Amino acid sequence: MTRCGVLALQGAFIEHVQLLSALGVDTVQVRRPDQLSGLDALIIPGGESTSVGKLAVAYGLVEPIRRMAQEGFPIWGTCAGMILLARDVGFGQPLLGVMDIVVRRNAFGRQVDSFEVGLDIPVLRTVSTGAECGRPFPGLFIRAPLVERLGPAAEALARLPDDVRIAGQAGAVVAARQGKLVATAFHPELTGDSRFHRYFLAVAGS
Amino acid sequence: MAEVETGGWKIKTGLAQMLKGGVIMDVVTPEHAKIAEQAGACAVMALERVPADIRAQGGVARMSDPELIQRIMDTVTIPVMAKCRIGHFVEAQILESIGVDYIDESEVLTPADEEHHIDKHTFRVPFVCGCRNLGEALRRIGEGAAMIRTKGEAGTGNVVEAVRHARTVLGAIRRLQSMAPEELMATAKEMGAPYELVVQVAQLGRLPVVNFAAGGIATPADAALMMQLGVDGVFVGSGIFKSSDPARRAEAIVKATTHFADPKILADVSKGLGEAMAGLEIRVIPEEERLAGRGW
Protein backbone atom coordinates (compact mmCIF):
# COMPACT_ATOMS: atom_id res chain seq x y z
CA MET A 1 0.00 0.00 0.00
CA THR A 2 1.18 3.50 -0.81
CA ARG A 3 2.09 5.73 2.11
CA CYS A 4 1.68 9.38 1.19
CA GLY A 5 2.86 12.27 3.33
CA VAL A 6 0.98 15.57 3.31
CA LEU A 7 2.93 18.61 4.49
CA ALA A 8 0.77 19.87 7.38
CA LEU A 9 2.40 23.15 8.39
CA GLN A 10 -0.48 25.40 7.31
CA GLY A 11 -3.28 25.31 4.74
CA ALA A 12 -5.66 22.78 3.23
CA PHE A 13 -3.88 19.56 4.20
CA ILE A 14 -6.90 17.73 5.68
CA GLU A 15 -8.68 17.85 2.31
CA HIS A 16 -5.78 15.94 0.69
CA VAL A 17 -5.69 13.47 3.59
CA GLN A 18 -9.44 12.80 3.24
CA LEU A 19 -9.27 12.32 -0.52
CA LEU A 20 -6.26 9.99 -0.26
CA SER A 21 -7.92 8.00 2.54
CA ALA A 22 -11.00 7.52 0.36
CA LEU A 23 -8.64 6.04 -2.27
CA GLY A 24 -7.30 3.59 0.31
CA VAL A 25 -3.96 5.37 0.67
CA ASP A 26 -2.20 5.50 4.03
CA THR A 27 -1.41 9.14 4.97
CA VAL A 28 1.03 10.89 7.29
CA GLN A 29 0.75 14.56 8.32
CA VAL A 30 4.28 15.93 8.07
CA ARG A 31 5.31 18.72 10.45
CA ARG A 32 8.84 17.57 11.35
CA PRO A 33 11.70 16.07 9.29
CA ASP A 34 11.54 12.69 11.06
CA GLN A 35 8.03 12.25 9.67
CA LEU A 36 9.45 12.16 6.13
CA SER A 37 10.92 8.68 6.53
CA GLY A 38 9.03 5.68 5.20
CA LEU A 39 6.98 7.68 2.70
CA ASP A 40 6.35 6.73 -0.94
CA ALA A 41 5.16 10.18 -2.02
CA LEU A 42 4.59 13.68 -0.65
CA ILE A 43 1.95 16.35 -1.28
CA ILE A 44 2.54 20.03 -0.54
CA PRO A 45 -0.94 21.51 -0.15
CA GLY A 46 -2.45 24.91 -0.80
CA GLY A 47 -2.13 27.55 1.88
CA GLU A 48 -0.10 30.72 2.16
CA SER A 49 3.28 30.03 0.57
CA THR A 50 5.10 32.60 2.72
CA SER A 51 3.70 31.03 5.89
CA VAL A 52 4.42 27.44 4.81
CA GLY A 53 7.91 28.38 3.55
CA LYS A 54 8.80 30.14 6.78
CA LEU A 55 7.68 27.17 8.91
CA ALA A 56 9.47 24.71 6.61
CA VAL A 57 12.71 26.63 7.15
CA ALA A 58 12.19 26.96 10.91
CA TYR A 59 11.66 23.21 11.37
CA GLY A 60 14.41 21.99 9.03
CA LEU A 61 12.16 20.58 6.29
CA VAL A 62 13.53 22.45 3.26
CA GLU A 63 16.85 20.63 2.86
CA PRO A 64 15.53 17.07 3.28
CA ILE A 65 12.58 17.64 0.91
CA ARG A 66 14.85 19.30 -1.66
CA ARG A 67 17.24 16.34 -1.47
CA MET A 68 14.36 13.87 -1.87
CA ALA A 69 13.07 15.76 -4.92
CA GLN A 70 16.53 15.77 -6.49
CA GLU A 71 16.79 12.01 -5.96
CA GLY A 72 13.55 11.41 -7.89
CA PHE A 73 11.09 11.19 -4.99
CA PRO A 74 7.47 11.89 -6.12
CA ILE A 75 6.18 15.26 -4.89
CA TRP A 76 3.02 17.10 -5.92
CA GLY A 77 2.44 20.74 -5.01
CA THR A 78 -0.99 22.40 -5.29
CA CYS A 79 -1.18 26.22 -5.48
CA ALA A 80 1.15 27.30 -2.64
CA GLY A 81 2.84 23.92 -3.19
CA MET A 82 3.48 24.84 -6.83
CA ILE A 83 5.07 28.09 -5.67
CA LEU A 84 7.38 26.24 -3.27
CA LEU A 85 8.48 23.76 -5.97
CA ALA A 86 9.33 26.53 -8.47
CA ARG A 87 12.89 27.69 -9.05
CA ASP A 88 11.84 31.34 -9.23
CA VAL A 89 8.74 33.32 -8.19
CA GLY A 90 10.22 36.81 -8.56
CA PHE A 91 9.87 37.43 -4.85
CA GLY A 92 12.26 36.85 -1.95
CA GLN A 93 10.73 33.96 -0.01
CA PRO A 94 11.97 30.48 0.94
CA LEU A 95 11.54 27.98 -1.93
CA LEU A 96 12.46 24.36 -2.59
CA GLY A 97 13.43 25.46 -6.10
CA VAL A 98 13.41 21.95 -7.56
CA MET A 99 11.20 22.41 -10.64
CA ASP A 100 12.34 24.16 -13.78
CA ILE A 101 9.40 26.56 -13.79
CA VAL A 102 9.07 30.29 -13.19
CA VAL A 103 5.83 30.96 -11.33
CA ARG A 104 3.92 34.21 -10.86
CA ARG A 105 2.05 34.48 -7.56
CA ASN A 106 -1.48 35.95 -7.38
CA ALA A 107 -1.37 35.94 -11.17
CA PHE A 108 -5.07 36.65 -11.63
CA GLY A 109 -5.42 39.41 -9.04
CA ARG A 110 -7.08 39.36 -5.67
CA GLN A 111 -9.80 37.11 -4.18
CA VAL A 112 -12.64 38.87 -6.06
CA ASP A 113 -10.88 37.72 -9.27
CA SER A 114 -10.65 34.09 -8.14
CA PHE A 115 -12.60 31.75 -10.42
CA GLU A 116 -13.69 28.28 -11.36
CA VAL A 117 -13.30 26.88 -14.88
CA GLY A 118 -13.46 23.43 -16.48
CA LEU A 119 -10.05 22.20 -17.65
CA ASP A 120 -9.13 19.70 -20.32
CA ILE A 121 -6.24 17.67 -18.86
CA PRO A 122 -5.14 15.01 -21.37
CA VAL A 123 -3.09 12.95 -18.87
CA LEU A 124 -6.21 12.30 -16.75
CA ARG A 125 -7.65 10.13 -19.54
CA THR A 126 -5.42 7.28 -18.42
CA VAL A 127 -7.03 7.23 -14.96
CA SER A 128 -10.62 8.11 -15.92
CA THR A 129 -13.35 5.49 -15.83
CA GLY A 130 -17.03 5.45 -16.78
CA ALA A 131 -18.75 8.81 -16.56
CA GLU A 132 -15.47 10.57 -15.78
CA CYS A 133 -14.21 10.07 -19.34
CA GLY A 134 -14.26 13.29 -21.27
CA ARG A 135 -15.66 15.31 -18.34
CA PRO A 136 -13.70 18.55 -17.83
CA PHE A 137 -11.74 18.72 -14.58
CA PRO A 138 -13.09 21.36 -12.15
CA GLY A 139 -10.32 23.94 -11.89
CA LEU A 140 -10.60 26.07 -8.74
CA PHE A 141 -8.25 29.06 -8.97
CA ILE A 142 -8.06 30.83 -5.59
CA ARG A 143 -5.62 33.77 -5.59
CA ALA A 144 -3.84 31.32 -7.83
CA PRO A 145 -0.37 31.36 -9.37
CA LEU A 146 0.44 30.36 -12.94
CA VAL A 147 3.51 29.05 -14.73
CA GLU A 148 5.04 32.00 -16.49
CA ARG A 149 7.97 30.12 -18.03
CA LEU A 150 8.38 26.41 -18.52
CA GLY A 151 12.02 25.29 -18.58
CA PRO A 152 13.21 22.52 -20.94
CA ALA A 153 13.14 19.94 -18.15
CA ALA A 154 9.42 20.48 -17.44
CA GLU A 155 6.32 19.72 -19.52
CA ALA A 156 2.83 21.28 -19.43
CA LEU A 157 -0.03 19.08 -18.22
CA ALA A 158 -2.84 21.64 -18.46
CA ARG A 159 -3.49 25.06 -19.93
CA LEU A 160 -6.25 27.63 -19.37
CA PRO A 161 -8.98 27.68 -22.02
CA ASP A 162 -9.95 30.81 -23.96
CA ASP A 163 -12.30 33.13 -22.16
CA VAL A 164 -12.73 36.88 -22.16
CA ARG A 165 -12.65 37.09 -18.38
CA ILE A 166 -9.24 35.53 -18.17
CA ALA A 167 -8.11 37.36 -21.28
CA GLY A 168 -4.38 37.68 -21.53
CA GLN A 169 -3.98 34.45 -19.56
CA ALA A 170 -5.71 32.17 -22.08
CA GLY A 171 -3.47 29.22 -22.81
CA ALA A 172 -1.33 29.84 -19.71
CA VAL A 173 0.21 26.73 -18.16
CA VAL A 174 -1.56 25.82 -14.91
CA ALA A 175 -0.21 22.29 -14.35
CA ALA A 176 3.26 20.95 -15.03
CA ARG A 177 5.38 17.85 -14.55
CA GLN A 178 9.10 17.19 -14.38
CA GLY A 179 9.97 13.53 -13.80
CA LYS A 180 8.06 12.63 -10.64
CA LEU A 181 7.47 16.23 -9.62
CA VAL A 182 3.99 17.55 -10.35
CA ALA A 183 2.60 21.05 -9.81
CA THR A 184 -0.93 22.44 -10.16
CA ALA A 185 -2.07 26.05 -9.77
CA PHE A 186 -5.58 24.84 -8.90
CA HIS A 187 -7.05 22.73 -6.08
CA PRO A 188 -8.14 19.16 -6.93
CA GLU A 189 -8.40 18.53 -3.16
CA LEU A 190 -11.40 20.89 -2.89
CA THR A 191 -13.45 19.26 -5.65
CA GLY A 192 -14.28 15.70 -4.59
CA ASP A 193 -12.97 14.65 -8.03
CA SER A 194 -10.12 12.22 -7.31
CA ARG A 195 -8.76 11.89 -10.85
CA PHE A 196 -5.74 14.11 -10.27
CA HIS A 197 -4.89 12.29 -7.04
CA ARG A 198 -5.07 8.96 -8.89
CA TYR A 199 -2.87 10.38 -11.64
CA PHE A 200 -0.25 11.49 -9.09
CA LEU A 201 -0.32 8.09 -7.35
CA ALA A 202 0.23 6.48 -10.78
CA VAL A 203 3.21 8.80 -11.40
CA ALA A 204 4.55 7.98 -7.93
CA GLY A 205 4.20 4.23 -8.49
CA SER A 206 5.71 4.21 -12.00
CA MET B 1 -15.82 29.54 -25.00
CA ALA B 2 -15.23 28.16 -21.50
CA GLU B 3 -17.56 28.93 -18.60
CA VAL B 4 -15.71 31.00 -16.03
CA GLU B 5 -17.39 31.62 -12.69
CA THR B 6 -16.13 34.15 -10.12
CA GLY B 7 -17.50 34.59 -6.60
CA GLY B 8 -18.96 31.07 -6.44
CA TRP B 9 -19.48 29.32 -3.10
CA LYS B 10 -16.50 26.97 -3.53
CA ILE B 11 -14.24 29.90 -4.40
CA LYS B 12 -15.42 31.83 -1.32
CA THR B 13 -15.16 28.95 1.16
CA GLY B 14 -12.00 27.70 -0.58
CA LEU B 15 -9.94 30.74 0.41
CA ALA B 16 -10.85 30.12 4.06
CA GLN B 17 -9.73 26.51 3.61
CA MET B 18 -6.32 27.82 2.49
CA LEU B 19 -6.07 29.88 5.71
CA LYS B 20 -6.53 26.88 8.00
CA GLY B 21 -3.85 26.02 10.51
CA GLY B 22 -2.81 29.64 10.31
CA VAL B 23 -2.90 32.90 12.24
CA ILE B 24 -4.74 36.01 11.03
CA MET B 25 -3.29 39.10 12.67
CA ASP B 26 -4.80 42.56 13.30
CA VAL B 27 -2.55 45.29 11.88
CA VAL B 28 -3.00 49.08 11.92
CA THR B 29 -0.11 50.17 9.67
CA PRO B 30 1.76 48.82 6.60
CA GLU B 31 4.78 48.32 8.90
CA HIS B 32 2.74 46.06 11.18
CA ALA B 33 1.48 44.19 8.14
CA LYS B 34 5.06 43.53 7.02
CA ILE B 35 5.99 42.26 10.49
CA ALA B 36 2.95 39.97 10.47
CA GLU B 37 3.79 38.61 7.01
CA GLN B 38 7.41 38.00 7.95
CA ALA B 39 6.29 36.21 11.10
CA GLY B 40 4.29 33.78 8.95
CA ALA B 41 0.72 35.14 9.29
CA CYS B 42 -1.61 33.54 6.73
CA ALA B 43 -3.57 36.81 6.39
CA VAL B 44 -3.89 40.21 8.04
CA MET B 45 -6.90 42.20 9.23
CA ALA B 46 -6.37 45.84 8.27
CA LEU B 47 -7.90 48.32 10.70
CA GLU B 48 -7.34 51.76 12.25
CA ARG B 49 -7.40 50.66 15.87
CA VAL B 50 -6.96 47.26 17.47
CA PRO B 51 -9.90 46.15 19.64
CA ALA B 52 -8.08 47.02 22.91
CA ASP B 53 -7.86 50.65 21.75
CA ILE B 54 -11.44 50.69 20.47
CA ARG B 55 -12.47 49.48 23.92
CA ALA B 56 -10.33 52.08 25.71
CA GLN B 57 -11.33 55.03 23.54
CA GLY B 58 -15.06 54.29 23.23
CA GLY B 59 -17.26 56.19 20.78
CA VAL B 60 -18.58 54.81 17.51
CA ALA B 61 -16.17 52.43 15.77
CA ARG B 62 -16.56 52.37 11.97
CA MET B 63 -14.94 50.86 8.87
CA SER B 64 -11.30 51.96 8.51
CA ASP B 65 -10.13 54.57 6.00
CA PRO B 66 -9.96 52.79 2.59
CA GLU B 67 -6.65 54.53 1.94
CA LEU B 68 -5.07 52.83 4.96
CA ILE B 69 -6.46 49.47 3.90
CA GLN B 70 -5.18 50.03 0.36
CA ARG B 71 -1.69 50.86 1.62
CA ILE B 72 -1.67 47.64 3.62
CA MET B 73 -2.86 45.71 0.54
CA ASP B 74 0.01 47.22 -1.44
CA THR B 75 2.55 46.19 1.21
CA VAL B 76 1.93 42.46 1.62
CA THR B 77 1.31 39.49 -0.70
CA ILE B 78 -0.86 37.56 1.78
CA PRO B 79 -4.67 38.06 1.86
CA VAL B 80 -5.93 41.26 3.46
CA MET B 81 -9.21 41.31 5.38
CA ALA B 82 -11.09 44.37 6.63
CA LYS B 83 -14.03 44.95 8.96
CA CYS B 84 -17.39 46.53 8.30
CA ARG B 85 -20.13 47.22 10.83
CA ILE B 86 -22.87 44.64 11.33
CA GLY B 87 -25.62 45.37 8.81
CA HIS B 88 -23.66 48.15 7.06
CA PHE B 89 -23.82 46.82 3.52
CA VAL B 90 -22.50 50.05 2.02
CA GLU B 91 -19.26 49.78 4.01
CA ALA B 92 -19.11 46.23 2.60
CA GLN B 93 -19.66 47.50 -0.96
CA ILE B 94 -16.78 49.95 -0.47
CA LEU B 95 -14.48 47.24 0.87
CA GLU B 96 -15.39 44.95 -2.04
CA SER B 97 -14.72 47.71 -4.55
CA ILE B 98 -11.17 48.31 -3.28
CA GLY B 99 -10.53 44.57 -3.54
CA VAL B 100 -10.10 43.32 0.03
CA ASP B 101 -9.88 39.53 0.08
CA TYR B 102 -12.33 38.89 2.95
CA ILE B 103 -14.79 41.11 4.81
CA ASP B 104 -15.34 40.63 8.55
CA GLU B 105 -18.86 41.77 9.46
CA SER B 106 -17.70 42.43 12.97
CA GLU B 107 -19.15 43.03 16.41
CA VAL B 108 -15.89 44.81 17.28
CA LEU B 109 -17.25 47.81 15.35
CA THR B 110 -20.44 49.57 16.46
CA PRO B 111 -23.43 47.85 14.79
CA ALA B 112 -25.25 49.82 12.09
CA ASP B 113 -28.38 47.65 12.22
CA GLU B 114 -29.72 46.07 15.37
CA GLU B 115 -31.96 43.57 13.60
CA HIS B 116 -30.40 42.53 10.31
CA HIS B 117 -27.01 41.37 9.18
CA ILE B 118 -25.80 41.90 5.61
CA ASP B 119 -27.19 39.69 2.83
CA LYS B 120 -23.77 38.30 2.02
CA HIS B 121 -24.89 36.18 -0.94
CA THR B 122 -25.11 39.31 -3.09
CA PHE B 123 -21.34 39.95 -2.85
CA ARG B 124 -18.48 38.42 -4.83
CA VAL B 125 -16.09 38.94 -1.93
CA PRO B 126 -16.40 36.34 0.85
CA PHE B 127 -17.42 37.23 4.43
CA VAL B 128 -16.38 35.97 7.85
CA CYS B 129 -18.80 36.49 10.77
CA GLY B 130 -18.60 35.99 14.52
CA CYS B 131 -20.75 33.66 16.62
CA ARG B 132 -21.21 32.60 20.23
CA ASN B 133 -23.21 29.45 19.57
CA LEU B 134 -24.20 27.09 16.78
CA GLY B 135 -27.51 28.79 16.01
CA GLU B 136 -25.78 32.12 15.47
CA ALA B 137 -23.11 30.44 13.28
CA LEU B 138 -25.75 28.80 11.08
CA ARG B 139 -27.79 32.01 10.75
CA ARG B 140 -24.67 33.76 9.47
CA ILE B 141 -23.90 30.90 7.06
CA GLY B 142 -27.53 31.05 5.93
CA GLU B 143 -26.97 34.74 5.10
CA GLY B 144 -23.91 33.79 3.07
CA ALA B 145 -20.92 33.87 5.45
CA ALA B 146 -18.19 31.66 3.92
CA MET B 147 -16.18 31.46 7.14
CA ILE B 148 -17.08 31.61 10.84
CA ARG B 149 -15.10 32.69 13.86
CA THR B 150 -16.15 32.22 17.44
CA LYS B 151 -16.28 35.70 18.98
CA GLY B 152 -14.51 35.49 22.31
CA GLU B 153 -14.25 38.93 23.89
CA ALA B 154 -12.03 41.09 21.67
CA GLY B 155 -9.43 43.42 23.14
CA THR B 156 -9.23 41.71 26.53
CA GLY B 157 -6.20 39.42 26.18
CA ASN B 158 -8.35 36.99 28.15
CA VAL B 159 -9.04 33.68 26.41
CA VAL B 160 -11.93 32.62 28.64
CA GLU B 161 -14.72 33.82 26.34
CA ALA B 162 -13.02 32.34 23.26
CA VAL B 163 -12.98 28.99 25.05
CA ARG B 164 -16.61 29.35 26.12
CA HIS B 165 -17.79 30.11 22.56
CA ALA B 166 -15.69 27.41 20.90
CA ARG B 167 -16.87 24.81 23.42
CA THR B 168 -20.48 25.93 22.97
CA VAL B 169 -20.34 25.58 19.17
CA LEU B 170 -18.33 22.35 19.07
CA GLY B 171 -20.36 20.77 21.90
CA ALA B 172 -23.62 21.58 20.10
CA ILE B 173 -22.26 19.91 16.93
CA ARG B 174 -21.42 16.76 18.90
CA ARG B 175 -24.95 16.70 20.34
CA LEU B 176 -26.49 17.08 16.87
CA GLN B 177 -24.51 14.06 15.68
CA SER B 178 -26.11 11.87 18.34
CA MET B 179 -29.70 12.92 17.51
CA ALA B 180 -32.29 10.92 15.62
CA PRO B 181 -33.15 12.54 12.26
CA GLU B 182 -36.67 13.44 13.41
CA GLU B 183 -35.25 15.46 16.31
CA LEU B 184 -33.39 17.86 14.03
CA MET B 185 -36.38 20.01 13.05
CA ALA B 186 -37.32 20.84 16.65
CA THR B 187 -33.64 21.52 17.35
CA ALA B 188 -33.42 23.84 14.33
CA LYS B 189 -36.48 25.71 15.62
CA GLU B 190 -34.98 25.98 19.09
CA MET B 191 -31.64 27.26 17.76
CA GLY B 192 -33.24 29.63 15.29
CA ALA B 193 -31.12 28.05 12.57
CA PRO B 194 -31.99 26.97 9.00
CA TYR B 195 -33.12 23.32 9.03
CA GLU B 196 -31.04 22.32 5.98
CA LEU B 197 -27.87 23.59 7.64
CA VAL B 198 -28.69 21.78 10.90
CA VAL B 199 -29.08 18.52 8.93
CA GLN B 200 -25.83 19.19 7.10
CA VAL B 201 -23.91 19.81 10.33
CA ALA B 202 -25.37 16.64 11.88
CA GLN B 203 -24.11 14.67 8.87
CA LEU B 204 -20.70 16.33 8.55
CA GLY B 205 -19.93 16.51 12.26
CA ARG B 206 -18.56 20.00 11.71
CA LEU B 207 -19.62 23.38 10.33
CA PRO B 208 -19.92 23.40 6.52
CA VAL B 209 -17.37 26.27 6.46
CA VAL B 210 -14.02 26.91 8.12
CA ASN B 211 -14.22 27.91 11.80
CA PHE B 212 -11.51 30.02 13.45
CA ALA B 213 -11.31 31.21 17.06
CA ALA B 214 -11.00 34.89 17.99
CA GLY B 215 -11.25 37.29 20.89
CA GLY B 216 -8.68 37.22 23.67
CA ILE B 217 -5.88 35.02 22.30
CA ALA B 218 -2.61 36.48 23.60
CA THR B 219 -0.04 33.68 23.94
CA PRO B 220 1.23 30.67 21.95
CA ALA B 221 -0.44 28.44 24.55
CA ASP B 222 -3.78 30.24 24.03
CA ALA B 223 -3.56 29.58 20.28
CA ALA B 224 -2.69 25.91 20.80
CA LEU B 225 -5.51 25.56 23.34
CA MET B 226 -8.05 26.76 20.78
CA MET B 227 -6.58 24.43 18.13
CA GLN B 228 -6.75 21.44 20.50
CA LEU B 229 -10.37 22.30 21.27
CA GLY B 230 -11.00 21.80 17.55
CA VAL B 231 -11.02 25.12 15.68
CA ASP B 232 -9.33 25.43 12.27
CA GLY B 233 -7.10 28.44 13.01
CA VAL B 234 -6.91 31.64 15.08
CA PHE B 235 -7.35 35.37 14.83
CA VAL B 236 -5.04 37.39 17.06
CA GLY B 237 -6.11 40.99 17.47
CA SER B 238 -4.59 43.15 20.14
CA GLY B 239 -2.49 40.26 21.50
CA ILE B 240 0.47 40.81 19.19
CA PHE B 241 0.96 44.54 18.76
CA LYS B 242 0.01 45.31 22.38
CA SER B 243 2.81 43.04 23.63
CA SER B 244 6.41 44.08 24.33
CA ASP B 245 7.99 42.23 21.36
CA PRO B 246 5.39 41.89 18.57
CA ALA B 247 7.63 40.25 15.90
CA ARG B 248 8.81 37.54 18.24
CA ARG B 249 5.37 36.89 19.74
CA ALA B 250 3.76 36.80 16.28
CA GLU B 251 6.24 34.16 15.11
CA ALA B 252 5.78 32.14 18.29
CA ILE B 253 1.98 32.11 17.89
CA VAL B 254 2.33 31.00 14.24
CA LYS B 255 4.59 28.11 15.30
CA ALA B 256 2.26 27.17 18.16
CA THR B 257 -0.72 27.04 15.80
CA THR B 258 1.09 24.57 13.52
CA HIS B 259 2.55 22.44 16.32
CA PHE B 260 -0.52 22.79 18.57
CA ALA B 261 -0.36 19.19 19.79
CA ASP B 262 3.39 19.11 20.50
CA PRO B 263 4.02 20.36 24.10
CA LYS B 264 7.81 20.29 23.64
CA ILE B 265 7.67 22.70 20.72
CA LEU B 266 5.06 24.79 22.56
CA ALA B 267 7.41 25.09 25.54
CA ASP B 268 10.24 26.06 23.25
CA VAL B 269 8.32 28.82 21.43
CA SER B 270 6.86 30.18 24.68
CA LYS B 271 10.31 31.01 26.12
CA GLY B 272 11.50 34.60 26.55
CA LEU B 273 8.69 36.38 24.71
CA GLY B 274 8.63 39.36 27.07
CA GLU B 275 5.43 40.92 28.36
CA ALA B 276 2.11 39.73 26.95
CA MET B 277 -0.59 42.39 26.57
CA ALA B 278 -2.16 43.41 29.87
CA GLY B 279 -5.31 41.34 30.24
CA LEU B 280 -8.79 42.30 31.36
CA GLU B 281 -10.93 40.28 33.75
CA ILE B 282 -14.30 39.81 31.99
CA ARG B 283 -16.28 40.50 35.21
CA VAL B 284 -14.95 44.07 35.41
CA ILE B 285 -16.35 44.89 31.95
CA PRO B 286 -19.91 46.23 32.27
CA GLU B 287 -22.44 44.13 30.34
CA GLU B 288 -23.16 46.95 27.85
CA GLU B 289 -19.47 47.26 26.97
CA ARG B 290 -19.05 43.59 26.07
CA LEU B 291 -18.69 43.20 22.33
CA ALA B 292 -19.72 39.54 21.98
CA GLY B 293 -23.38 40.35 22.67
CA ARG B 294 -23.61 42.40 19.46
CA GLY B 295 -25.09 40.46 16.55
CA TRP B 296 -28.34 38.50 16.51
HADDOCK unambig.tbl for C-alpha pairs under 7 A between the chains (distance, minus, plus):
assign (segid A and resid 9 and name CA) (segid B and resid 258 and name CA) 5.48 0.50 0.50
assign (segid A and resid 10 and name CA) (segid B and resid 20 and name CA) 6.27 0.50 0.50
assign (segid A and resid 10 and name CA) (segid B and resid 21 and name CA) 4.69 0.50 0.50
assign (segid A and resid 10 and name CA) (segid B and resid 22 and name CA) 5.69 0.50 0.50
assign (segid A and resid 10 and name CA) (segid B and resid 258 and name CA) 6.46 0.50 0.50
assign (segid A and resid 11 and name CA) (segid B and resid 17 and name CA) 6.66 0.50 0.50
assign (segid A and resid 11 and name CA) (segid B and resid 18 and name CA) 4.54 0.50 0.50
assign (segid A and resid 11 and name CA) (segid B and resid 19 and name CA) 5.44 0.50 0.50
assign (segid A and resid 11 and name CA) (segid B and resid 20 and name CA) 4.87 0.50 0.50
assign (segid A and resid 11 and name CA) (segid B and resid 21 and name CA) 5.84 0.50 0.50
assign (segid A and resid 12 and name CA) (segid B and resid 17 and name CA) 5.53 0.50 0.50
assign (segid A and resid 12 and name CA) (segid B and resid 18 and name CA) 5.14 0.50 0.50
assign (segid A and resid 12 and name CA) (segid B and resid 20 and name CA) 6.35 0.50 0.50
assign (segid A and resid 46 and name CA) (segid B and resid 18 and name CA) 5.86 0.50 0.50
assign (segid A and resid 47 and name CA) (segid B and resid 18 and name CA) 4.25 0.50 0.50
assign (segid A and resid 47 and name CA) (segid B and resid 19 and name CA) 5.97 0.50 0.50
assign (segid A and resid 48 and name CA) (segid B and resid 18 and name CA) 6.88 0.50 0.50
assign (segid A and resid 48 and name CA) (segid B and resid 19 and name CA) 7.00 0.50 0.50
assign (segid A and resid 48 and name CA) (segid B and resid 42 and name CA) 5.58 0.50 0.50
assign (segid A and resid 48 and name CA) (segid B and resid 78 and name CA) 6.90 0.50 0.50
assign (segid A and resid 50 and name CA) (segid B and resid 40 and name CA) 6.39 0.50 0.50
assign (segid A and resid 51 and name CA) (segid B and resid 40 and name CA) 4.15 0.50 0.50
assign (segid A and resid 51 and name CA) (segid B and resid 41 and name CA) 6.11 0.50 0.50
assign (segid A and resid 51 and name CA) (segid B and resid 42 and name CA) 5.93 0.50 0.50
assign (segid A and resid 54 and name CA) (segid B and resid 40 and name CA) 6.19 0.50 0.50
assign (segid A and resid 110 and name CA) (segid B and resid 99 and name CA) 6.60 0.50 0.50
assign (segid A and resid 110 and name CA) (segid B and resid 101 and name CA) 6.39 0.50 0.50
assign (segid A and resid 111 and name CA) (segid B and resid 101 and name CA) 4.90 0.50 0.50
assign (segid A and resid 111 and name CA) (segid B and resid 125 and name CA) 6.92 0.50 0.50
assign (segid A and resid 112 and name CA) (segid B and resid 7 and name CA) 6.50 0.50 0.50
assign (segid A and resid 112 and name CA) (segid B and resid 99 and name CA) 6.57 0.50 0.50
assign (segid A and resid 112 and name CA) (segid B and resid 101 and name CA) 6.77 0.50 0.50
assign (segid A and resid 112 and name CA) (segid B and resid 124 and name CA) 5.99 0.50 0.50
assign (segid A and resid 112 and name CA) (segid B and resid 125 and name CA) 5.39 0.50 0.50
assign (segid A and resid 113 and name CA) (segid B and resid 6 and name CA) 6.40 0.50 0.50
assign (segid A and resid 114 and name CA) (segid B and resid 6 and name CA) 5.83 0.50 0.50
assign (segid A and resid 114 and name CA) (segid B and resid 11 and name CA) 6.67 0.50 0.50
assign (segid A and resid 115 and name CA) (segid B and resid 4 and name CA) 6.45 0.50 0.50
assign (segid A and resid 115 and name CA) (segid B and resid 5 and name CA) 5.30 0.50 0.50
assign (segid A and resid 115 and name CA) (segid B and resid 6 and name CA) 4.28 0.50 0.50
assign (segid A and resid 115 and name CA) (segid B and resid 7 and name CA) 6.84 0.50 0.50
assign (segid A and resid 115 and name CA) (segid B and resid 11 and name CA) 6.51 0.50 0.50
assign (segid A and resid 116 and name CA) (segid B and resid 4 and name CA) 5.77 0.50 0.50
assign (segid A and resid 116 and name CA) (segid B and resid 5 and name CA) 5.16 0.50 0.50
assign (segid A and resid 116 and name CA) (segid B and resid 6 and name CA) 6.48 0.50 0.50
assign (segid A and resid 117 and name CA) (segid B and resid 3 and name CA) 6.02 0.50 0.50
assign (segid A and resid 117 and name CA) (segid B and resid 4 and name CA) 4.92 0.50 0.50
assign (segid A and resid 117 and name CA) (segid B and resid 5 and name CA) 6.64 0.50 0.50
assign (segid A and resid 140 and name CA) (segid B and resid 11 and name CA) 6.84 0.50 0.50
assign (segid A and resid 142 and name CA) (segid B and resid 11 and name CA) 6.36 0.50 0.50
assign (segid A and resid 142 and name CA) (segid B and resid 15 and name CA) 6.28 0.50 0.50
assign (segid A and resid 161 and name CA) (segid B and resid 2 and name CA) 6.29 0.50 0.50
assign (segid A and resid 162 and name CA) (segid B and resid 1 and name CA) 6.10 0.50 0.50
assign (segid A and resid 162 and name CA) (segid B and resid 2 and name CA) 6.40 0.50 0.50
assign (segid A and resid 163 and name CA) (segid B and resid 1 and name CA) 5.78 0.50 0.50
assign (segid A and resid 163 and name CA) (segid B and resid 2 and name CA) 5.81 0.50 0.50
